[in-house]
Amino acid sequence: MSDVEAFPPRTVLRRTPTQRRNRAAVIRILAAAEELLVESGYDAATRSNQELIDRAQVKRGTFYTYFESSQAVMEQLTLDSLQVCKRIIDEVAEDSHVTWQEAMDAIIDAYAEFYRTPSVQEIWLHHHLTDAALAFEAGVNDYVAQRISDLIRNISGGRMRRSSLRIQVSQQLGDRLLRLAFERDPSGDPGIIAEVKIAQRAYLAASERDSV
C-alpha cells in the first residue's frame, strides 16, 4: 500500500442528492454535458443552460438545485476526471511489476488511455480548466508523484530512491509529452508515446549527482 493518505474528492454541486431519483438526475445532467462537450466543443456546450437542461431531460428547478450553470457542470466533469487520474495511479501501483521501468511504462500506457477520452481531450488539450480545477489538479499531481515515488522505492527494494523534485519533473515531462502525442493524433501518436517512455526511464535512471 502507498504511504500517502487518501485524496478527497471535490464537487461543485450546490447540494448532495440523497434520493435515488435526484442522483439519477445529476448523472443525466453530467452525461448530457459530456455529450454536448464532445459534439460541439466547450464554448458551444456552455453557451446555454437551457440546451443542457433539454438534453438531460430534467426540470429547470432540478438543474438549478444542483448546478449554478452549465460551466459548473463542466467543472464537475473535470473534477470527476481528475478523480479518474487518481484512480489510475492507484490501480497501476497495486498491480504486480517486475521492474520499476515496467511500472513506469504501465503508467504511461494508463494515462495515454485517459487522454483517449474525447471529453478529456476537449478540456485538457484546449485549456478549459477553471481555477478551481487547476488547484485540484495540483493536489492530484502531488498525490500521483508520491505514489510513483513509493512504487519505485518498493519495486527496487529500497535501493532506488529519487528526490521529490526528480519525481515531479519526471511526472510533468511524461504528461506534457503525452499531451503532444494527442495533439498530433486524437488516438495518440504511437511514436511519441514510445519516446515518452524512453525519455522518462532515462531521466529517472540518471544519477541525481549528474544534475548538480
GROMACS elastic network, one bead per residue, 0.5 to 0.9 nm:
[ bonds ]
;  ai    aj funct       b0    kb
    1     4     6  0.87232   500
    1    93     6  0.82043   500
    1    94     6  0.73202   500
    1   150     6  0.88248   500
    2     5     6  0.78550   500
    2    90     6  0.84625   500
    2    93     6  0.80654   500
    2    94     6  0.88577   500
    2   146     6  0.82847   500
    2   147     6  0.62215   500
    2   150     6  0.63438   500
    2   151     6  0.78760   500
    3   146     6  0.80453   500
    3   147     6  0.77472   500
    3   150     6  0.70326   500
    4     7     6  0.84472   500
    4   143     6  0.72106   500
    4   146     6  0.67778   500
    4   147     6  0.70888   500
    4   150     6  0.87078   500
    5   143     6  0.85459   500
    6   143     6  0.88109   500
    7    83     6  0.87019   500
    7    86     6  0.79194   500
    7   139     6  0.83880   500
    7   140     6  0.75853   500
    7   143     6  0.72953   500
    8    83     6  0.88009   500
    9    79     6  0.78900   500
    9    80     6  0.80134   500
    9    82     6  0.88961   500
    9    83     6  0.66691   500
   10    76     6  0.82227   500
   10    79     6  0.63686   500
   10    80     6  0.78942   500
   10    83     6  0.84441   500
   10   136     6  0.77917   500
   11    14     6  0.86118   500
   11    75     6  0.85714   500
   11    76     6  0.61151   500
   11    79     6  0.69220   500
   11    80     6  0.81890   500
   12    15     6  0.85352   500
   12    66     6  0.84621   500
   12    67     6  0.73936   500
   12    68     6  0.86241   500
   12    72     6  0.66095   500
   12    73     6  0.79414   500
   12    75     6  0.73627   500
   12    76     6  0.60153   500
   12    79     6  0.86867   500
   13    16     6  0.65670   500
   13    17     6  0.88746   500
   13    65     6  0.85576   500
   13    66     6  0.51615   500
   13    67     6  0.56869   500
   13    68     6  0.81353   500
   13    72     6  0.81050   500
   13    73     6  0.83893   500
   13    76     6  0.77039   500
   14    64     6  0.83602   500
   14    65     6  0.66526   500
   14    67     6  0.59338   500
   14    68     6  0.73361   500
   15    65     6  0.72609   500
   15    66     6  0.57605   500
   15    67     6  0.85600   500
   16    23     6  0.83727   500
   16    66     6  0.75910   500
   17    20     6  0.78132   500
   17    21     6  0.85782   500
   17    22     6  0.54371   500
   17    23     6  0.52847   500
   17    24     6  0.89256   500
   17    25     6  0.89737   500
   17    26     6  0.78134   500
   17    66     6  0.79056   500
   18    21     6  0.86245   500
   18    22     6  0.68577   500
   18    23     6  0.67815   500
   19    22     6  0.53128   500
   19    23     6  0.62596   500
   19    24     6  0.86371   500
   20    23     6  0.51153   500
   20    24     6  0.61104   500
   20    25     6  0.86271   500
   21    25     6  0.62124   500
   21    26     6  0.88132   500
   22    26     6  0.63592   500
   22    27     6  0.86363   500
   22    62     6  0.80376   500
   23    26     6  0.51867   500
   23    27     6  0.62492   500
   23    28     6  0.86886   500
   24    27     6  0.50472   500
   24    28     6  0.62040   500
   24    29     6  0.86972   500
   25    28     6  0.50587   500
   25    29     6  0.62583   500
   25    30     6  0.87306   500
   25    56     6  0.78436   500
   25    57     6  0.85052   500
   25    58     6  0.66462   500
   25    62     6  0.77042   500
   25    63     6  0.82514   500
   26    29     6  0.50550   500
   26    30     6  0.62682   500
   26    31     6  0.85713   500
   26    56     6  0.89152   500
   26    58     6  0.89943   500
   26    62     6  0.85997   500
   26    63     6  0.78815   500
   26    66     6  0.74377   500
   26    67     6  0.89739   500
   27    30     6  0.51783   500
   27    31     6  0.60733   500
   27    32     6  0.85059   500
   27    56     6  0.89184   500
   28    31     6  0.50271   500
   28    32     6  0.59630   500
   28    33     6  0.84451   500
   28    55     6  0.87108   500
   28    56     6  0.53283   500
   28    57     6  0.78407   500
   28    58     6  0.80898   500
   29    32     6  0.51329   500
   29    33     6  0.61173   500
   29    34     6  0.86829   500
   29    52     6  0.71934   500
   29    53     6  0.72107   500
   29    55     6  0.79393   500
   29    57     6  0.81753   500
   29    58     6  0.77134   500
   29    63     6  0.76929   500
   29    73     6  0.76663   500
   30    33     6  0.50137   500
   30    34     6  0.62515   500
   30    35     6  0.86971   500
   30    56     6  0.81094   500
   30    73     6  0.65020   500
   30    74     6  0.78692   500
   30    76     6  0.79588   500
   30    77     6  0.67694   500
   31    34     6  0.51549   500
   31    35     6  0.63106   500
   31    36     6  0.87540   500
   31    56     6  0.75810   500
   32    35     6  0.50657   500
   32    36     6  0.62345   500
   32    37     6  0.85154   500
   32    52     6  0.65545   500
   32    53     6  0.84260   500
   32    55     6  0.58276   500
   32    56     6  0.52273   500
   32    57     6  0.89769   500
   33    36     6  0.51517   500
   33    37     6  0.59943   500
   33    38     6  0.86380   500
   33    45     6  0.71875   500
   33    46     6  0.86689   500
   33    52     6  0.64296   500
   33    55     6  0.82578   500
   33    56     6  0.80115   500
   33    70     6  0.78194   500
   33    73     6  0.69229   500
   33    74     6  0.67622   500
   33    77     6  0.81299   500
   34    38     6  0.62390   500
   34    39     6  0.85414   500
   34    45     6  0.88683   500
   34    74     6  0.78538   500
   34    77     6  0.75307   500
   34   118     6  0.89688   500
   34   119     6  0.62674   500
   35    38     6  0.53424   500
   35    39     6  0.60721   500
   35    40     6  0.84193   500
   35    45     6  0.89263   500
   35   119     6  0.82110   500
   36    39     6  0.50247   500
   36    40     6  0.56234   500
   36    41     6  0.70882   500
   36    42     6  0.80553   500
   36    44     6  0.80882   500
   36    45     6  0.53541   500
   36    46     6  0.87499   500
   36    52     6  0.77655   500
   36    55     6  0.84963   500
   37    40     6  0.55694   500
   37    42     6  0.53139   500
   37    43     6  0.84145   500
   37    44     6  0.78549   500
   37    45     6  0.54364   500
   37    46     6  0.83559   500
   37    74     6  0.83283   500
   37   118     6  0.86250   500
   37   119     6  0.63032   500
   37   122     6  0.72767   500
   37   123     6  0.86080   500
   38    41     6  0.58022   500
   38    42     6  0.80418   500
   38    45     6  0.86921   500
   38   118     6  0.61032   500
   38   119     6  0.55793   500
   38   121     6  0.89928   500
   38   122     6  0.71026   500
   39    45     6  0.83744   500
   40    43     6  0.78532   500
   40    44     6  0.56927   500
   40    45     6  0.60347   500
   41    44     6  0.57521   500
   41    45     6  0.60217   500
   41    46     6  0.87322   500
   41   119     6  0.87945   500
   41   122     6  0.66619   500
   41   123     6  0.88039   500
   42    45     6  0.50755   500
   42    46     6  0.61878   500
   42    47     6  0.86150   500
   42    71     6  0.89999   500
   42    74     6  0.82712   500
   42   122     6  0.69376   500
   42   123     6  0.72782   500
   42   126     6  0.86965   500
   42   128     6  0.74583   500
   43    46     6  0.54353   500
   43    47     6  0.62231   500
   44    47     6  0.51555   500
   44    48     6  0.78922   500
   45    48     6  0.71416   500
   45    49     6  0.86934   500
   45    51     6  0.81825   500
   45    52     6  0.76696   500
   45    70     6  0.77005   500
   45    71     6  0.86620   500
   45    74     6  0.88094   500
   46    49     6  0.68977   500
   46    51     6  0.88511   500
   46    52     6  0.82134   500
   46    69     6  0.82346   500
   46    70     6  0.52219   500
   46    71     6  0.56878   500
   46    73     6  0.88845   500
   46    74     6  0.79024   500
   47    51     6  0.83833   500
   47    70     6  0.77789   500
   47    71     6  0.86907   500
   48    51     6  0.54888   500
   48    52     6  0.69358   500
   48    53     6  0.89182   500
   48    69     6  0.87192   500
   48    70     6  0.70892   500
   49    52     6  0.53408   500
   49    53     6  0.62460   500
   49    54     6  0.87469   500
   49    63     6  0.89373   500
   49    69     6  0.61851   500
   49    70     6  0.52334   500
   49    71     6  0.86082   500
   50    54     6  0.60387   500
   50    55     6  0.84482   500
   50    60     6  0.78943   500
   50    70     6  0.87532   500
   51    54     6  0.51562   500
   51    55     6  0.61148   500
   51    56     6  0.85871   500
   52    55     6  0.50385   500
   52    56     6  0.60710   500
   52    57     6  0.84252   500
   52    70     6  0.70250   500
   53    56     6  0.52237   500
   53    57     6  0.60154   500
   53    58     6  0.58059   500
   53    59     6  0.70169   500
   53    60     6  0.65837   500
   53    63     6  0.67965   500
   53    70     6  0.89330   500
   54    58     6  0.68233   500
   54    59     6  0.83464   500
   54    60     6  0.89058   500
   55    58     6  0.81519   500
   56    59     6  0.89594   500
   58    61     6  0.83107   500
   58    62     6  0.64255   500
   58    63     6  0.67409   500
   59    62     6  0.51325   500
   59    63     6  0.63817   500
   59    64     6  0.88364   500
   60    63     6  0.50927   500
   60    64     6  0.62695   500
   60    65     6  0.84768   500
   61    64     6  0.53065   500
   61    65     6  0.59959   500
   61    66     6  0.89160   500
   62    65     6  0.50866   500
   62    66     6  0.68079   500
   62    67     6  0.86723   500
   63    66     6  0.56944   500
   63    67     6  0.58721   500
   63    68     6  0.80777   500
   63    69     6  0.84456   500
   64    67     6  0.50014   500
   64    68     6  0.57645   500
   64    69     6  0.74368   500
   65    68     6  0.78936   500
   67    70     6  0.74811   500
   67    71     6  0.88727   500
   67    72     6  0.61556   500
   67    73     6  0.64474   500
   68    71     6  0.80045   500
   68    72     6  0.60618   500
   68    73     6  0.80749   500
   69    72     6  0.51543   500
   69    73     6  0.66297   500
   69    74     6  0.89299   500
   70    73     6  0.50005   500
   70    74     6  0.63981   500
   70    75     6  0.86417   500
   71    74     6  0.50940   500
   71    75     6  0.61835   500
   71    76     6  0.86788   500
   72    76     6  0.62236   500
   72    77     6  0.86738   500
   73    76     6  0.50742   500
   73    77     6  0.63565   500
   73    78     6  0.87361   500
   74    78     6  0.62871   500
   74    79     6  0.87144   500
   74   123     6  0.87869   500
   75    79     6  0.62396   500
   75    80     6  0.85837   500
   75   128     6  0.89985   500
   75   129     6  0.75003   500
   75   130     6  0.69204   500
   75   132     6  0.82487   500
   75   133     6  0.68591   500
   76    80     6  0.60657   500
   76    81     6  0.84973   500
   76   133     6  0.86958   500
   77    80     6  0.50784   500
   77    81     6  0.61818   500
   77    82     6  0.87135   500
   77   119     6  0.87766   500
   78    81     6  0.50007   500
   78    82     6  0.62901   500
   78    83     6  0.87584   500
   78   120     6  0.78774   500
   78   123     6  0.74637   500
   78   124     6  0.89314   500
   78   129     6  0.73269   500
   78   130     6  0.88451   500
   78   133     6  0.67775   500
   79    82     6  0.50336   500
   79    83     6  0.64344   500
   79    84     6  0.87892   500
   79   132     6  0.89337   500
   79   133     6  0.62627   500
   79   136     6  0.74929   500
   79   137     6  0.82213   500
   80    83     6  0.50882   500
   80    84     6  0.65190   500
   80    85     6  0.89291   500
   81    85     6  0.64939   500
   81    86     6  0.88948   500
   81   114     6  0.87956   500
   81   120     6  0.74277   500
   82    86     6  0.65346   500
   82    87     6  0.87249   500
   82   133     6  0.84517   500
   82   136     6  0.78387   500
   82   137     6  0.65587   500
   82   140     6  0.70172   500
   83    86     6  0.50545   500
   83    87     6  0.62577   500
   83    88     6  0.86403   500
   83   140     6  0.79050   500
   84    88     6  0.60612   500
   84    89     6  0.88491   500
   84   114     6  0.82359   500
   85    88     6  0.51487   500
   85    89     6  0.66866   500
   85    90     6  0.88078   500
   85   111     6  0.76292   500
   85   114     6  0.77705   500
   85   140     6  0.75399   500
   85   141     6  0.87652   500
   85   144     6  0.81576   500
   86    89     6  0.55605   500
   86    90     6  0.63551   500
   86    91     6  0.87914   500
   86   140     6  0.64416   500
   86   141     6  0.84673   500
   86   143     6  0.74282   500
   86   144     6  0.66478   500
   87    90     6  0.50039   500
   87    91     6  0.61121   500
   87    92     6  0.86404   500
   88    91     6  0.52450   500
   88    92     6  0.62645   500
   88    93     6  0.85513   500
   88   107     6  0.80228   500
   88   110     6  0.67119   500
   88   111     6  0.73827   500
   88   114     6  0.85801   500
   89    92     6  0.51065   500
   89    93     6  0.59097   500
   89    94     6  0.85129   500
   89   107     6  0.69773   500
   89   110     6  0.82488   500
   89   111     6  0.87081   500
   89   143     6  0.89827   500
   89   144     6  0.62907   500
   89   147     6  0.70934   500
   89   148     6  0.78931   500
   90    93     6  0.51569   500
   90    94     6  0.62405   500
   90    95     6  0.88281   500
   90   144     6  0.83815   500
   90   147     6  0.75740   500
   91    94     6  0.52368   500
   91    95     6  0.64378   500
   92    95     6  0.52339   500
   92    96     6  0.82775   500
   92    97     6  0.89923   500
   92   103     6  0.74622   500
   92   106     6  0.69223   500
   92   107     6  0.64818   500
   92   110     6  0.78602   500
   93    96     6  0.78841   500
   93    97     6  0.86866   500
   93   103     6  0.78783   500
   93   107     6  0.87024   500
   93   147     6  0.71285   500
   93   148     6  0.76710   500
   93   150     6  0.86271   500
   93   151     6  0.61843   500
   94   151     6  0.89477   500
   95   103     6  0.86618   500
   96   103     6  0.84156   500
   97   100     6  0.70774   500
   97   101     6  0.87977   500
   97   102     6  0.63072   500
   97   103     6  0.57201   500
   97   106     6  0.89503   500
   97   155     6  0.73541   500
   98   101     6  0.85208   500
   98   102     6  0.67728   500
   98   103     6  0.78359   500
   98   155     6  0.73195   500
   99   102     6  0.52354   500
   99   103     6  0.64737   500
   99   104     6  0.88559   500
   99   152     6  0.84658   500
   99   155     6  0.63431   500
   99   156     6  0.73067   500
  100   104     6  0.62068   500
  100   105     6  0.86497   500
  100   151     6  0.74557   500
  100   152     6  0.54029   500
  100   153     6  0.84434   500
  100   154     6  0.88418   500
  100   155     6  0.59598   500
  100   156     6  0.68967   500
  100   201     6  0.88861   500
  101   104     6  0.51320   500
  101   105     6  0.62743   500
  101   106     6  0.86346   500
  101   152     6  0.86098   500
  101   197     6  0.87629   500
  101   201     6  0.62468   500
  102   105     6  0.51604   500
  102   106     6  0.62446   500
  102   107     6  0.87591   500
  103   106     6  0.50333   500
  103   107     6  0.63390   500
  103   108     6  0.88509   500
  103   151     6  0.79488   500
  103   152     6  0.80424   500
  103   155     6  0.87510   500
  104   107     6  0.50119   500
  104   108     6  0.63933   500
  104   109     6  0.87207   500
  104   148     6  0.82391   500
  104   152     6  0.85997   500
  104   197     6  0.74683   500
  104   200     6  0.78638   500
  104   201     6  0.73134   500
  105   108     6  0.51345   500
  105   109     6  0.62553   500
  105   110     6  0.86255   500
  105   196     6  0.89721   500
  105   197     6  0.58527   500
  105   198     6  0.88485   500
  105   200     6  0.87838   500
  105   201     6  0.83225   500
  106   109     6  0.50737   500
  106   110     6  0.60926   500
  106   111     6  0.86677   500
  107   110     6  0.50961   500
  107   111     6  0.62288   500
  107   112     6  0.84531   500
  108   111     6  0.53133   500
  108   112     6  0.59841   500
  108   113     6  0.86418   500
  108   174     6  0.72639   500
  108   175     6  0.84636   500
  108   178     6  0.80371   500
  108   193     6  0.77623   500
  108   196     6  0.77941   500
  108   197     6  0.68719   500
  109   112     6  0.50282   500
  109   113     6  0.63547   500
  109   114     6  0.88068   500
  109   193     6  0.82193   500
  110   113     6  0.52325   500
  110   114     6  0.65480   500
  111   115     6  0.63452   500
  111   116     6  0.86961   500
  111   175     6  0.82502   500
  111   178     6  0.81554   500
  112   115     6  0.51366   500
  112   116     6  0.64392   500
  112   178     6  0.67231   500
  112   179     6  0.87376   500
  112   181     6  0.88515   500
  112   182     6  0.84760   500
  112   187     6  0.88778   500
  112   188     6  0.71537   500
  112   193     6  0.78999   500
  113   116     6  0.50818   500
  113   117     6  0.72052   500
  113   187     6  0.88670   500
  113   188     6  0.87465   500
  114   117     6  0.57868   500
  114   120     6  0.73986   500
  114   121     6  0.89905   500
  115   118     6  0.75710   500
  115   119     6  0.88359   500
  115   120     6  0.60222   500
  115   121     6  0.60186   500
  115   124     6  0.86111   500
  115   178     6  0.80723   500
  115   179     6  0.76620   500
  115   182     6  0.71359   500
  115   186     6  0.84952   500
  115   187     6  0.83555   500
  115   188     6  0.79756   500
  116   119     6  0.87669   500
  116   120     6  0.74902   500
  116   121     6  0.70754   500
  116   182     6  0.77051   500
  116   186     6  0.67737   500
  116   187     6  0.58079   500
  116   188     6  0.70844   500
  117   120     6  0.52852   500
  117   121     6  0.63844   500
  117   122     6  0.89121   500
  118   121     6  0.50905   500
  118   122     6  0.63324   500
  118   123     6  0.88256   500
  118   186     6  0.81512   500
  119   122     6  0.51127   500
  119   123     6  0.63171   500
  119   124     6  0.85575   500
  120   123     6  0.52726   500
  120   124     6  0.58361   500
  120   125     6  0.77480   500
  121   124     6  0.53676   500
  121   125     6  0.51613   500
  121   126     6  0.72508   500
  121   179     6  0.87208   500
  121   182     6  0.78182   500
  121   183     6  0.85537   500
  121   186     6  0.79618   500
  122   125     6  0.58264   500
  122   126     6  0.55792   500
  122   127     6  0.79083   500
  122   128     6  0.76792   500
  123   126     6  0.56459   500
  123   127     6  0.58761   500
  123   129     6  0.64325   500
  124   127     6  0.51202   500
  124   128     6  0.63298   500
  124   129     6  0.68381   500
  124   179     6  0.83649   500
  125   128     6  0.80460   500
  125   179     6  0.68436   500
  125   180     6  0.88532   500
  125   182     6  0.81039   500
  125   183     6  0.69832   500
  126   129     6  0.87937   500
  127   130     6  0.88063   500
  129   132     6  0.79722   500
  129   133     6  0.56510   500
  129   134     6  0.60632   500
  130   133     6  0.50405   500
  130   134     6  0.61042   500
  130   135     6  0.85870   500
  131   134     6  0.50556   500
  131   135     6  0.62123   500
  131   136     6  0.86445   500
  132   135     6  0.51477   500
  132   136     6  0.62548   500
  132   137     6  0.85425   500
  133   136     6  0.50214   500
  133   137     6  0.59434   500
  133   138     6  0.86043   500
  134   138     6  0.62518   500
  134   139     6  0.88182   500
  135   138     6  0.52070   500
  135   139     6  0.66908   500
  135   140     6  0.88974   500
  136   139     6  0.51659   500
  136   140     6  0.62976   500
  136   141     6  0.86276   500
  137   141     6  0.60173   500
  137   142     6  0.85952   500
  138   141     6  0.50551   500
  138   142     6  0.63316   500
  138   143     6  0.87340   500
  139   142     6  0.51289   500
  139   143     6  0.63373   500
  139   144     6  0.87322   500
  140   144     6  0.61480   500
  140   145     6  0.85542   500
  141   144     6  0.50391   500
  141   145     6  0.60648   500
  141   146     6  0.86037   500
  141   168     6  0.81410   500
  141   171     6  0.81420   500
  141   172     6  0.87352   500
  142   145     6  0.51059   500
  142   146     6  0.62637   500
  142   147     6  0.86989   500
  142   168     6  0.77387   500
  143   146     6  0.52523   500
  143   147     6  0.63192   500
  143   148     6  0.87233   500
  144   147     6  0.51121   500
  144   148     6  0.61920   500
  144   149     6  0.86350   500
  144   168     6  0.89523   500
  144   171     6  0.82483   500
  145   148     6  0.50957   500
  145   149     6  0.61997   500
  145   150     6  0.86798   500
  145   164     6  0.76130   500
  145   167     6  0.60418   500
  145   168     6  0.58009   500
  145   170     6  0.88112   500
  145   171     6  0.66963   500
  146   149     6  0.50168   500
  146   150     6  0.61905   500
  146   151     6  0.85162   500
  146   164     6  0.77725   500
  146   167     6  0.80674   500
  146   168     6  0.87110   500
  147   150     6  0.50664   500
  147   151     6  0.60225   500
  147   152     6  0.86659   500
  148   152     6  0.61880   500
  148   153     6  0.85405   500
  148   167     6  0.73374   500
  148   171     6  0.86161   500
  149   152     6  0.53946   500
  149   153     6  0.62226   500
  149   154     6  0.85840   500
  149   161     6  0.74473   500
  149   162     6  0.69589   500
  149   163     6  0.82996   500
  149   164     6  0.75615   500
  149   167     6  0.65760   500
  150   153     6  0.52107   500
  150   154     6  0.59852   500
  150   155     6  0.85331   500
  150   161     6  0.88317   500
  151   154     6  0.52181   500
  151   155     6  0.60758   500
  151   156     6  0.84951   500
  152   155     6  0.53771   500
  152   156     6  0.61429   500
  152   157     6  0.85573   500
  152   158     6  0.81407   500
  152   160     6  0.67293   500
  152   161     6  0.72211   500
  152   162     6  0.83937   500
  153   156     6  0.53439   500
  153   157     6  0.61758   500
  153   159     6  0.67790   500
  153   160     6  0.55212   500
  153   161     6  0.56215   500
  153   162     6  0.81911   500
  154   157     6  0.50931   500
  154   158     6  0.58265   500
  154   159     6  0.86373   500
  154   160     6  0.85784   500
  155   158     6  0.75140   500
  155   159     6  0.88796   500
  155   160     6  0.86008   500
  156   159     6  0.53811   500
  156   160     6  0.56982   500
  156   161     6  0.85697   500
  157   160     6  0.75972   500
  158   161     6  0.67272   500
  160   205     6  0.89588   500
  162   165     6  0.80795   500
  162   166     6  0.61332   500
  162   167     6  0.65388   500
  162   204     6  0.76922   500
  162   208     6  0.77459   500
  163   166     6  0.52049   500
  163   167     6  0.63837   500
  163   168     6  0.86452   500
  163   208     6  0.82159   500
  164   167     6  0.51073   500
  164   168     6  0.60279   500
  164   169     6  0.85402   500
  165   168     6  0.51115   500
  165   169     6  0.60678   500
  165   170     6  0.84142   500
  166   169     6  0.52996   500
  166   170     6  0.60728   500
  166   171     6  0.85784   500
  166   203     6  0.83504   500
  166   204     6  0.72081   500
  166   208     6  0.79277   500
  167   170     6  0.50481   500
  167   171     6  0.61020   500
  167   172     6  0.86796   500
  167   204     6  0.75937   500
  168   171     6  0.50321   500
  168   172     6  0.62230   500
  168   173     6  0.84759   500
  169   172     6  0.51168   500
  169   173     6  0.59448   500
  169   174     6  0.85575   500
  170   174     6  0.62097   500
  170   175     6  0.86495   500
  170   199     6  0.88956   500
  170   200     6  0.60777   500
  170   201     6  0.87933   500
  170   203     6  0.69612   500
  170   204     6  0.69371   500
  171   174     6  0.52444   500
  171   175     6  0.62470   500
  171   176     6  0.86750   500
  171   200     6  0.81796   500
  172   175     6  0.50516   500
  172   176     6  0.59723   500
  172   177     6  0.84203   500
  173   176     6  0.54300   500
  173   177     6  0.62055   500
  173   178     6  0.85061   500
  173   196     6  0.80909   500
  173   199     6  0.83256   500
  173   200     6  0.71845   500
  174   177     6  0.53810   500
  174   178     6  0.60446   500
  174   179     6  0.86699   500
  174   196     6  0.60082   500
  174   197     6  0.77482   500
  174   199     6  0.81061   500
  174   200     6  0.64322   500
  175   178     6  0.50448   500
  175   179     6  0.62239   500
  175   180     6  0.87199   500
  175   196     6  0.88514   500
  176   179     6  0.51612   500
  176   180     6  0.64541   500
  176   181     6  0.88854   500
  177   181     6  0.63635   500
  177   182     6  0.88916   500
  177   192     6  0.74611   500
  177   193     6  0.77371   500
  177   195     6  0.87243   500
  177   196     6  0.62456   500
  178   182     6  0.65335   500
  178   183     6  0.86676   500
  178   188     6  0.78636   500
  178   189     6  0.88640   500
  178   192     6  0.75401   500
  178   193     6  0.64279   500
  178   196     6  0.70298   500
  179   182     6  0.52116   500
  179   183     6  0.60830   500
  179   184     6  0.86432   500
  179   188     6  0.85874   500
  180   184     6  0.62338   500
  180   185     6  0.86055   500
  180   188     6  0.85655   500
  180   189     6  0.84586   500
  180   192     6  0.78230   500
  181   184     6  0.53707   500
  181   185     6  0.62843   500
  181   186     6  0.81080   500
  181   187     6  0.84691   500
  181   188     6  0.50708   500
  181   190     6  0.75447   500
  181   191     6  0.81978   500
  181   192     6  0.55223   500
  181   193     6  0.63896   500
  182   187     6  0.64312   500
  182   189     6  0.64205   500
  183   186     6  0.65531   500
  183   188     6  0.78617   500
  183   189     6  0.85904   500
  184   187     6  0.88723   500
  184   188     6  0.72677   500
  184   189     6  0.64331   500
  185   188     6  0.50170   500
  185   189     6  0.53199   500
  185   190     6  0.89319   500
  186   189     6  0.78778   500
  187   190     6  0.85712   500
  188   191     6  0.87283   500
  188   192     6  0.79850   500
  188   193     6  0.72265   500
  189   192     6  0.54944   500
  189   193     6  0.63371   500
  189   194     6  0.87965   500
  190   193     6  0.50323   500
  190   194     6  0.61346   500
  190   195     6  0.86132   500
  191   194     6  0.51972   500
  191   195     6  0.63323   500
  191   196     6  0.87304   500
  192   196     6  0.61135   500
  192   197     6  0.87839   500
  193   197     6  0.65736   500
  193   198     6  0.89269   500
  194   197     6  0.53520   500
  194   198     6  0.65969   500
  194   199     6  0.88531   500
  195   198     6  0.50233   500
  195   199     6  0.60471   500
  195   200     6  0.84828   500
  196   199     6  0.51593   500
  196   200     6  0.60484   500
  196   201     6  0.85337   500
  197   200     6  0.52760   500
  197   201     6  0.61184   500
  197   202     6  0.85116   500
  198   201     6  0.53435   500
  198   202     6  0.60950   500
  198   203     6  0.85699   500
  199   202     6  0.52475   500
  199   203     6  0.61091   500
  199   204     6  0.86415   500
  200   203     6  0.51909   500
  200   204     6  0.61773   500
  200   205     6  0.84870   500
  201   204     6  0.52797   500
  201   205     6  0.59820   500
  201   206     6  0.86317   500
  202   205     6  0.51078   500
  202   206     6  0.62005   500
  203   206     6  0.54196   500
  203   207     6  0.86724   500
  204   207     6  0.79463   500
  204   208     6  0.87125   500
  205   208     6  0.87884   500
  206   209     6  0.84141   500
  206   210     6  0.70567   500
  206   211     6  0.87285   500
  207   210     6  0.54775   500
  207   211     6  0.76994   500
  208   211     6  0.55666   500
  208   212     6  0.71381   500
  209   212     6  0.53210   500
